Amino acid sequence: MISTIKHYKKILIAALIVILAIAVLVVLEFNRPYAVYADGTKVEAPYVIKAGDNELLLVKDAETAEAVVKAVISEYTPEGAQINYIAVDKKLSVEEKNLSKDEEPPMVLKKKEAIEYVLQKNSSEEPLFSVTINSDLGSLQDYEAPTTYEESVDLYKGDTKVKAAGNNGNQVVTNQVVSVNGTVLQNEVIDTAVVKEAVSSVVYKGTKDKPKDTVYADYSGKVIGSGNGATIAAFALQFCGNPYKYGGTSLTNGADCSGFVYSVFRSFGINVPRVQSSSIGKGVSYSEARAGDLVFYPGHVAIYIGGGKIVHASTPATGICVYNARYNTILAVRRIVE
Protein backbone atom coordinates (compact mmCIF):
# COMPACT_ATOMS: atom_id res chain seq x y z
CA MET A 1 0.00 0.00 0.00
CA ILE A 2 2.74 2.43 0.99
CA SER A 3 4.75 1.58 -2.19
CA THR A 4 1.70 2.27 -4.36
CA ILE A 5 1.23 5.69 -2.84
CA LYS A 6 4.89 6.53 -3.42
CA HIS A 7 4.60 5.45 -7.07
CA TYR A 8 1.60 7.74 -7.73
CA LYS A 9 3.41 10.58 -6.02
CA LYS A 10 6.31 10.29 -8.45
CA ILE A 11 3.94 10.29 -11.40
CA LEU A 12 2.21 13.41 -10.13
CA ILE A 13 5.49 15.26 -9.65
CA ALA A 14 6.62 14.35 -13.19
CA ALA A 15 3.35 15.59 -14.62
CA LEU A 16 3.67 18.84 -12.79
CA ILE A 17 7.20 19.32 -14.15
CA VAL A 18 6.01 18.72 -17.68
CA ILE A 19 3.14 21.15 -17.28
CA LEU A 20 5.47 23.75 -15.82
CA ALA A 21 7.94 23.33 -18.71
CA ILE A 22 5.17 23.72 -21.25
CA ALA A 23 3.98 26.85 -19.50
CA VAL A 24 7.49 28.31 -19.57
CA LEU A 25 7.82 27.53 -23.28
CA VAL A 26 4.47 29.15 -23.97
CA VAL A 27 5.52 32.28 -22.11
CA LEU A 28 8.89 32.39 -23.91
CA GLU A 29 7.24 31.86 -27.27
CA PHE A 30 4.76 34.60 -26.57
CA ASN A 31 7.50 37.07 -25.62
CA ARG A 32 9.94 36.18 -28.48
CA PRO A 33 10.57 39.21 -30.81
CA TYR A 34 9.60 38.92 -34.49
CA ALA A 35 9.17 40.89 -37.72
CA VAL A 36 6.12 40.84 -39.98
CA TYR A 37 5.12 40.89 -43.62
CA ALA A 38 2.56 43.44 -44.79
CA ASP A 39 -0.19 40.85 -44.31
CA GLY A 40 0.81 40.31 -40.66
CA THR A 41 2.64 36.97 -41.14
CA LYS A 42 5.44 36.67 -38.57
CA VAL A 43 9.10 36.20 -39.42
CA GLU A 44 11.17 35.29 -36.36
CA ALA A 45 14.70 35.46 -37.76
CA PRO A 46 14.81 37.97 -40.62
CA TYR A 47 17.99 39.09 -42.38
CA VAL A 48 19.00 42.67 -43.00
CA ILE A 49 20.70 44.06 -46.13
CA LYS A 50 23.17 46.80 -45.27
CA ALA A 51 25.06 49.39 -47.30
CA GLY A 52 28.02 50.29 -45.17
CA ASP A 53 26.56 50.81 -41.68
CA ASN A 54 23.12 51.70 -42.98
CA GLU A 55 20.36 49.10 -42.77
CA LEU A 56 18.35 49.15 -45.99
CA LEU A 57 15.59 46.57 -45.54
CA LEU A 58 14.62 43.20 -44.08
CA VAL A 59 13.88 39.95 -45.86
CA LYS A 60 12.98 36.54 -44.49
CA ASP A 61 16.38 34.81 -44.71
CA ALA A 62 20.01 34.98 -45.87
CA GLU A 63 19.28 33.28 -49.19
CA THR A 64 16.65 35.88 -50.10
CA ALA A 65 18.91 38.75 -49.01
CA GLU A 66 21.77 37.56 -51.21
CA ALA A 67 19.38 37.02 -54.15
CA VAL A 68 18.15 40.63 -53.82
CA VAL A 69 21.71 42.03 -53.88
CA LYS A 70 22.58 39.89 -56.91
CA ALA A 71 19.42 40.93 -58.78
CA VAL A 72 20.08 44.63 -58.21
CA ILE A 73 23.67 44.36 -59.48
CA SER A 74 22.42 42.41 -62.49
CA GLU A 75 19.83 45.11 -63.23
CA TYR A 76 22.64 47.68 -63.44
CA THR A 77 24.80 45.52 -65.74
CA PRO A 78 24.51 46.13 -69.53
CA GLU A 79 23.07 43.05 -71.22
CA GLY A 80 25.70 40.96 -72.96
CA ALA A 81 28.59 43.04 -71.59
CA GLN A 82 31.93 41.72 -70.44
CA ILE A 83 32.50 43.08 -66.94
CA ASN A 84 35.87 44.67 -66.25
CA TYR A 85 35.10 45.63 -62.66
CA ILE A 86 32.24 46.49 -60.30
CA ALA A 87 32.67 49.02 -57.49
CA VAL A 88 30.14 49.87 -54.77
CA ASP A 89 30.67 53.06 -52.79
CA LYS A 90 29.13 51.49 -49.64
CA LYS A 91 29.91 47.85 -49.02
CA LEU A 92 26.82 45.66 -49.32
CA SER A 93 26.49 43.02 -46.60
CA VAL A 94 23.91 40.54 -45.34
CA GLU A 95 23.44 39.52 -41.71
CA GLU A 96 20.81 38.26 -39.30
CA LYS A 97 18.77 41.03 -37.73
CA ASN A 98 18.82 41.31 -33.94
CA LEU A 99 15.24 41.98 -32.95
CA SER A 100 14.05 43.64 -29.72
CA LYS A 101 10.85 42.57 -27.97
CA ASP A 102 10.41 46.12 -26.72
CA GLU A 103 9.98 47.55 -30.22
CA GLU A 104 7.21 47.37 -32.74
CA PRO A 105 7.82 44.44 -35.14
CA PRO A 106 9.73 45.77 -38.17
CA MET A 107 8.45 45.26 -41.71
CA VAL A 108 9.81 42.45 -43.90
CA LEU A 109 9.77 42.75 -47.70
CA LYS A 110 9.36 39.92 -50.14
CA LYS A 111 12.10 39.41 -52.74
CA LYS A 112 10.39 41.27 -55.62
CA GLU A 113 9.34 44.13 -53.32
CA ALA A 114 12.88 44.43 -51.98
CA ILE A 115 14.40 44.63 -55.48
CA GLU A 116 11.90 47.26 -56.60
CA TYR A 117 12.48 49.28 -53.42
CA VAL A 118 16.25 49.41 -53.92
CA LEU A 119 16.01 50.30 -57.63
CA GLN A 120 13.50 53.05 -56.96
CA LYS A 121 15.56 54.55 -54.14
CA ASN A 122 18.75 54.38 -56.17
CA SER A 123 17.15 56.29 -59.05
CA SER A 124 16.46 59.27 -56.78
CA GLU A 125 18.76 62.21 -56.06
CA GLU A 126 19.83 60.52 -52.82
CA PRO A 127 20.52 56.86 -53.68
CA LEU A 128 21.01 54.22 -50.98
CA PHE A 129 24.34 53.28 -52.57
CA SER A 130 26.08 53.62 -55.94
CA VAL A 131 27.17 50.75 -58.15
CA THR A 132 29.83 51.69 -60.72
CA ILE A 133 30.28 49.15 -63.52
CA ASN A 134 33.05 49.25 -66.11
CA SER A 135 32.32 46.88 -68.99
CA ASP A 136 33.06 46.17 -72.65
CA LEU A 137 30.01 45.92 -74.87
CA GLY A 138 30.13 44.70 -78.48
CA SER A 139 27.50 45.26 -81.18
CA LEU A 140 27.21 44.43 -84.88
CA GLN A 141 26.84 47.63 -86.89
CA ASP A 142 26.56 48.46 -90.59
CA TYR A 143 28.99 50.89 -92.15
CA GLU A 144 28.40 52.78 -95.37
CA ALA A 145 30.11 51.76 -98.57
CA PRO A 146 32.63 54.34 -99.86
CA THR A 147 32.17 56.00 -103.25
CA THR A 148 34.81 56.21 -105.94
CA TYR A 149 34.52 58.52 -108.95
CA GLU A 150 35.47 58.10 -112.60
CA GLU A 151 35.57 60.96 -115.09
CA SER A 152 33.21 60.81 -118.06
CA VAL A 153 33.41 62.93 -121.19
CA ASP A 154 29.80 61.99 -121.98
CA LEU A 155 28.40 63.88 -118.98
CA TYR A 156 28.32 67.61 -118.34
CA LYS A 157 30.29 69.11 -115.46
CA GLY A 158 28.31 68.83 -112.22
CA ASP A 159 26.33 65.83 -113.48
CA THR A 160 26.87 62.30 -112.14
CA LYS A 161 25.69 58.81 -113.05
CA VAL A 162 25.99 55.58 -111.07
CA LYS A 163 28.16 53.05 -112.84
CA ALA A 164 27.98 50.35 -110.15
CA ALA A 165 26.01 50.32 -106.91
CA GLY A 166 27.94 49.44 -103.77
CA ASN A 167 27.03 47.32 -100.75
CA ASN A 168 27.35 48.34 -97.12
CA GLY A 169 29.57 46.27 -94.86
CA ASN A 170 29.24 45.43 -91.18
CA GLN A 171 31.59 45.29 -88.25
CA VAL A 172 31.68 44.47 -84.56
CA VAL A 173 32.13 47.69 -82.62
CA THR A 174 33.32 47.34 -79.03
CA ASN A 175 32.52 50.16 -76.63
CA GLN A 176 33.87 50.64 -73.14
CA VAL A 177 30.89 51.64 -71.00
CA VAL A 178 31.04 53.15 -67.52
CA SER A 179 27.72 53.41 -65.71
CA VAL A 180 26.56 54.33 -62.22
CA ASN A 181 23.32 52.75 -61.01
CA GLY A 182 22.46 51.97 -64.62
CA THR A 183 23.06 55.51 -65.96
CA VAL A 184 25.78 55.59 -68.62
CA LEU A 185 28.43 58.24 -67.86
CA GLN A 186 31.04 57.20 -70.43
CA ASN A 187 30.71 55.34 -73.71
CA GLU A 188 33.62 55.25 -76.13
CA VAL A 189 34.69 52.98 -78.99
CA ILE A 190 37.82 51.00 -78.15
CA ASP A 191 37.90 48.50 -81.02
CA THR A 192 36.34 47.61 -84.38
CA ALA A 193 36.54 44.35 -86.30
CA VAL A 194 35.19 44.05 -89.86
CA VAL A 195 32.88 41.08 -90.39
CA LYS A 196 31.81 41.82 -93.98
CA GLU A 197 33.77 44.17 -96.23
CA ALA A 198 31.85 47.00 -97.92
CA VAL A 199 31.84 47.15 -101.73
CA SER A 200 32.51 50.64 -103.11
CA SER A 201 29.98 52.27 -105.40
CA VAL A 202 31.37 53.70 -108.64
CA VAL A 203 29.99 56.97 -109.96
CA TYR A 204 30.72 58.72 -113.25
CA LYS A 205 31.52 62.41 -112.91
CA GLY A 206 31.01 64.67 -115.92
CA THR A 207 33.86 66.68 -117.45
CA LYS A 208 32.07 68.18 -120.48
CA ASP A 209 31.26 71.89 -120.46
CA LYS A 210 27.57 72.66 -120.42
CA PRO A 211 26.23 74.56 -123.44
CA LYS A 212 25.29 78.15 -122.91
CA ASP A 213 21.64 78.88 -122.39
CA THR A 214 19.95 79.44 -125.72
CA VAL A 215 18.22 82.77 -126.33
CA TYR A 216 15.61 82.66 -129.07
CA ALA A 217 14.79 85.26 -131.70
CA ASP A 218 12.73 88.26 -130.71
CA TYR A 219 10.57 90.09 -133.22
CA SER A 220 9.37 92.79 -130.83
CA GLY A 221 12.03 95.29 -131.82
CA LYS A 222 14.31 94.46 -128.85
CA VAL A 223 17.79 92.99 -128.84
CA ILE A 224 17.82 89.23 -128.39
CA GLY A 225 20.64 88.80 -125.90
CA SER A 226 23.49 90.44 -124.08
CA GLY A 227 27.13 90.28 -125.02
CA ASN A 228 29.94 91.98 -126.87
CA GLY A 229 29.23 92.44 -130.57
CA ALA A 230 32.92 92.98 -131.29
CA THR A 231 33.70 89.57 -129.75
CA ILE A 232 31.10 87.95 -132.00
CA ALA A 233 32.51 89.72 -135.05
CA ALA A 234 36.06 88.65 -134.19
CA PHE A 235 34.85 85.06 -133.75
CA ALA A 236 33.22 85.13 -137.20
CA LEU A 237 36.38 86.46 -138.88
CA GLN A 238 38.40 83.34 -138.01
CA PHE A 239 36.33 81.32 -140.51
CA CYS A 240 37.27 83.45 -143.51
CA GLY A 241 38.53 81.27 -146.35
CA ASN A 242 36.17 78.39 -145.50
CA PRO A 243 33.74 77.30 -148.25
CA TYR A 244 30.28 78.46 -149.13
CA LYS A 245 27.68 75.70 -149.23
CA TYR A 246 24.03 76.22 -150.05
CA GLY A 247 21.85 75.10 -147.10
CA GLY A 248 24.97 74.47 -144.97
CA THR A 249 25.55 75.60 -141.38
CA SER A 250 29.10 74.37 -140.79
CA LEU A 251 31.58 77.13 -140.06
CA THR A 252 34.41 74.91 -141.29
CA ASN A 253 32.93 72.62 -143.93
CA GLY A 254 30.55 75.04 -145.60
CA ALA A 255 27.59 77.34 -144.94
CA ASP A 256 25.37 79.72 -146.83
CA CYS A 257 24.83 83.31 -145.68
CA SER A 258 22.03 82.62 -143.19
CA GLY A 259 23.62 79.34 -142.08
CA PHE A 260 26.87 81.23 -141.35
CA VAL A 261 25.07 83.87 -139.24
CA TYR A 262 23.00 81.17 -137.51
CA SER A 263 26.07 79.14 -136.48
CA VAL A 264 28.13 82.15 -135.37
CA PHE A 265 25.44 83.42 -133.01
CA ARG A 266 24.55 79.88 -131.92
CA SER A 267 28.12 79.55 -130.66
CA PHE A 268 27.30 82.34 -128.17
CA GLY A 269 24.00 80.77 -127.07
CA ILE A 270 21.85 83.07 -129.24
CA ASN A 271 19.40 81.40 -131.58
CA VAL A 272 18.70 83.56 -134.59
CA PRO A 273 16.40 82.00 -137.22
CA ARG A 274 17.97 79.65 -139.77
CA VAL A 275 16.00 81.53 -142.45
CA GLN A 276 16.87 85.15 -141.75
CA SER A 277 14.26 87.85 -141.32
CA SER A 278 15.09 91.55 -141.36
CA SER A 279 12.62 92.10 -138.49
CA ILE A 280 14.58 90.28 -135.77
CA GLY A 281 16.40 92.22 -133.06
CA LYS A 282 16.44 96.00 -132.78
CA GLY A 283 16.53 98.17 -135.87
CA VAL A 284 19.26 100.83 -136.13
CA SER A 285 20.46 103.04 -138.95
CA TYR A 286 23.57 102.16 -140.91
CA SER A 287 25.28 105.23 -139.43
CA GLU A 288 24.74 103.68 -135.96
CA ALA A 289 25.94 100.23 -137.00
CA ARG A 290 28.59 98.58 -134.83
CA ALA A 291 30.44 95.28 -134.75
CA GLY A 292 28.09 92.33 -134.26
CA ASP A 293 25.06 93.92 -135.94
CA LEU A 294 23.35 92.12 -138.81
CA VAL A 295 23.24 93.84 -142.21
CA PHE A 296 20.45 92.78 -144.57
CA TYR A 297 20.58 92.97 -148.39
CA PRO A 298 18.17 91.70 -151.01
CA GLY A 299 18.23 87.91 -150.43
CA HIS A 300 21.37 88.10 -148.31
CA VAL A 301 22.61 88.73 -144.73
CA ALA A 302 26.05 89.51 -143.25
CA ILE A 303 27.70 90.40 -139.94
CA TYR A 304 29.03 93.95 -139.56
CA ILE A 305 32.62 94.04 -138.23
CA GLY A 306 33.10 97.82 -138.12
CA GLY A 307 34.95 100.27 -140.35
CA GLY A 308 32.39 99.87 -143.12
CA LYS A 309 33.15 96.16 -143.51
CA ILE A 310 31.14 92.94 -143.24
CA VAL A 311 32.01 89.26 -142.94
CA HIS A 312 29.69 86.82 -144.72
CA ALA A 313 29.32 83.57 -146.60
CA SER A 314 29.35 85.25 -149.98
CA THR A 315 29.16 82.92 -152.98
CA PRO A 316 30.44 79.45 -153.98
CA ALA A 317 33.32 81.23 -155.71
CA THR A 318 34.44 83.47 -152.81
CA GLY A 319 33.32 81.44 -149.74
CA ILE A 320 33.41 83.12 -146.34
CA CYS A 321 35.13 86.47 -146.68
CA VAL A 322 35.24 90.17 -145.77
CA TYR A 323 33.46 92.67 -148.01
CA ASN A 324 32.70 96.36 -148.16
CA ALA A 325 29.36 96.85 -146.37
CA ARG A 326 28.03 99.02 -149.20
CA TYR A 327 28.70 96.52 -151.92
CA ASN A 328 24.91 96.22 -152.38
CA THR A 329 21.75 97.98 -151.30
CA ILE A 330 21.35 97.84 -147.52
CA LEU A 331 17.74 97.01 -146.58
CA ALA A 332 18.13 97.02 -142.76
CA VAL A 333 20.61 96.91 -139.92
CA ARG A 334 19.49 94.91 -136.85
CA ARG A 335 21.16 94.83 -133.43
CA ILE A 336 21.13 91.36 -131.89
CA VAL A 337 23.11 91.94 -128.68
CA GLU A 338 23.42 95.01 -126.47
Residue pairs with C-beta under 8 A, 6 or more apart in sequence:
31 101
32 44
32 101
33 44
33 99
33 100
33 101
33 103
33 105
34 42
34 43
34 44
34 99
34 105
35 42
35 43
35 44
35 46
35 58
35 97
35 99
35 105
35 106
35 107
35 108
36 42
36 43
36 105
36 106
36 107
36 108
37 43
37 107
37 108
37 110
38 107
42 105
43 58
43 60
43 108
45 61
45 96
45 97
46 58
46 59
46 60
46 61
46 96
46 97
46 99
46 106
46 108
47 58
47 59
47 60
47 61
47 62
47 64
47 65
47 94
47 95
47 96
47 97
48 55
48 56
48 57
48 58
48 65
48 94
48 95
48 96
48 97
49 55
49 56
49 57
49 58
49 59
49 65
49 68
49 69
49 92
49 93
49 94
49 114
50 56
50 92
50 93
50 94
50 95
51 88
51 90
51 91
51 92
51 128
51 129
52 90
52 91
52 129
54 90
54 128
55 97
56 118
56 128
57 109
57 114
57 117
57 118
58 97
58 106
58 107
58 108
58 109
59 65
59 68
59 108
59 109
59 110
59 111
59 114
60 108
60 110
62 94
62 96
64 111
64 114
65 94
66 94
67 111
68 111
68 114
68 115
68 118
69 92
69 94
71 111
71 115
72 115
72 118
72 119
72 122
72 131
73 86
73 131
75 115
75 119
75 182
76 131
76 133
76 179
76 181
76 182
77 83
77 86
77 133
77 135
78 133
78 135
78 137
78 177
78 179
80 137
80 138
81 133
81 135
81 136
81 137
81 177
82 135
82 136
82 137
83 133
83 134
83 135
84 134
84 135
84 136
84 176
85 133
85 134
86 131
86 132
86 133
86 134
87 131
87 132
87 133
88 129
88 130
88 131
88 132
89 129
89 130
89 132
90 128
90 129
90 130
92 129
97 106
99 105
99 106
109 117
118 128
121 127
121 128
122 128
122 129
122 130
122 131
122 181
123 181
123 182
127 181
130 180
130 181
131 180
131 181
132 178
132 179
132 180
133 177
133 178
133 179
133 180
134 176
134 177
134 178
135 176
135 177
135 179
136 174
136 175
136 176
136 177
136 190
137 174
137 175
137 176
137 177
138 172
138 173
138 174
138 175
139 172
139 173
139 175
140 170
140 171
140 172
140 173
140 195
141 170
141 171
141 172
141 173
142 168
142 169
142 170
143 168
143 169
143 170
143 171
143 198
144 168
144 198
145 166
145 167
145 168
145 169
145 198
145 199
145 200
145 201
146 166
146 198
146 200
146 201
147 166
147 200
147 201
147 202
147 203
148 200
148 201
148 202
148 203
149 160
149 202
149 203
149 204
149 205
150 163
150 202
150 203
150 204
150 205
151 204
151 205
151 206
151 207
152 161
152 204
152 205
152 206
152 207
153 207
153 208
154 204
154 206
154 208
155 161
155 204
155 205
155 206
155 207
155 208
156 206
156 208
156 209
156 210
157 206
157 207
157 208
157 209
157 210
158 206
158 210
159 206
160 203
160 204
160 205
160 206
161 203
161 204
162 201
162 202
162 203
162 204
163 202
163 203
163 204
164 201
164 202
165 201
166 198
166 199
166 200
166 201
166 202
167 198
167 199
168 198
169 194
169 195
169 196
169 197
169 198
169 199
170 194
170 195
170 196
171 192
171 193
171 194
171 195
171 196
172 192
172 193
172 195
173 189
173 191
173 192
174 189
174 190
174 191
174 192
174 193
175 187
175 188
175 189
175 190
176 186
176 187
176 188
176 190
177 184
177 186
177 187
178 184
178 185
178 186
178 187
179 185
211 269
212 268
212 269
213 269
214 266
214 269
214 270
214 271
215 224
215 225
215 269
215 270
215 271
216 224
216 271
217 224
217 271
217 272
217 273
217 277
217 280
217 281
218 224
218 280
218 281
219 277
219 279
219 280
221 282
221 283
222 281
222 282
223 281
223 282
223 335
223 336
223 337
223 338
224 270
224 272
224 280
224 281
224 336
224 337
225 268
225 269
225 270
225 336
225 337
226 337
226 338
227 268
227 270
227 292
227 337
228 292
228 337
229 290
229 291
229 292
229 293
229 335
229 336
229 337
230 290
230 291
230 292
230 306
231 268
231 292
232 264
232 265
232 268
232 291
232 292
232 303
232 337
233 291
233 292
233 303
233 304
233 305
233 306
233 311
234 291
234 305
235 264
235 267
235 268
236 260
236 264
236 303
236 305
236 311
237 305
237 311
237 322
239 251
239 252
239 260
239 264
239 320
240 311
240 319
240 320
240 321
240 322
241 319
241 320
241 321
242 251
242 252
242 253
242 254
242 255
242 319
242 320
243 253
243 254
243 316
243 319
243 320
244 254
244 255
244 256
244 313
244 314
244 315
244 316
244 317
244 318
244 319
244 320
245 253
245 254
245 255
245 256
245 259
245 316
246 256
246 316
247 256
247 259
248 254
248 255
248 256
248 259
249 255
249 259
249 260
249 262
249 263
249 274
250 259
250 263
251 260
251 263
251 264
251 267
251 320
255 262
255 263
255 313
255 320
256 313
257 276
257 300
257 301
257 302
257 312
257 313
257 314
258 273
258 274
258 275
258 276
258 301
259 274
259 313
260 303
260 312
260 313
260 320
261 272
261 276
261 294
261 301
261 302
261 303
261 312
262 272
262 273
262 274
264 303
265 271
265 272
265 336
266 272
268 337
270 336
270 337
272 280
272 294
272 336
273 280
276 294
276 296
276 301
278 296
278 331
278 332
278 334
279 334
280 294
280 334
280 336
281 294
281 334
281 335
281 336
282 334
282 335
282 338
283 332
283 333
283 334
283 335
284 293
284 333
284 334
284 335
285 333
286 295
286 325
286 330
286 333
288 333
289 295
289 304
289 325
289 333
290 304
290 306
290 335
291 304
291 305
291 306
292 303
292 304
292 335
292 336
292 337
293 303
293 304
293 333
293 334
293 335
293 336
294 301
294 302
294 303
294 304
294 333
294 334
294 335
294 336
295 301
295 302
295 303
295 304
295 310
295 325
295 330
295 332
295 333
296 330
296 331
296 332
296 333
296 334
297 328
297 329
297 330
297 331
298 328
298 329
298 331
300 312
300 328
301 312
302 310
302 311
302 312
302 323
302 325
303 310
303 311
303 312
304 310
304 325
304 333
305 311
305 322
308 324
308 325
308 326
309 322
309 323
309 324
309 325
310 322
310 323
310 324
310 325
311 320
311 321
311 322
311 323
312 320
312 321
312 323
313 319
313 320
314 320
314 321
314 323
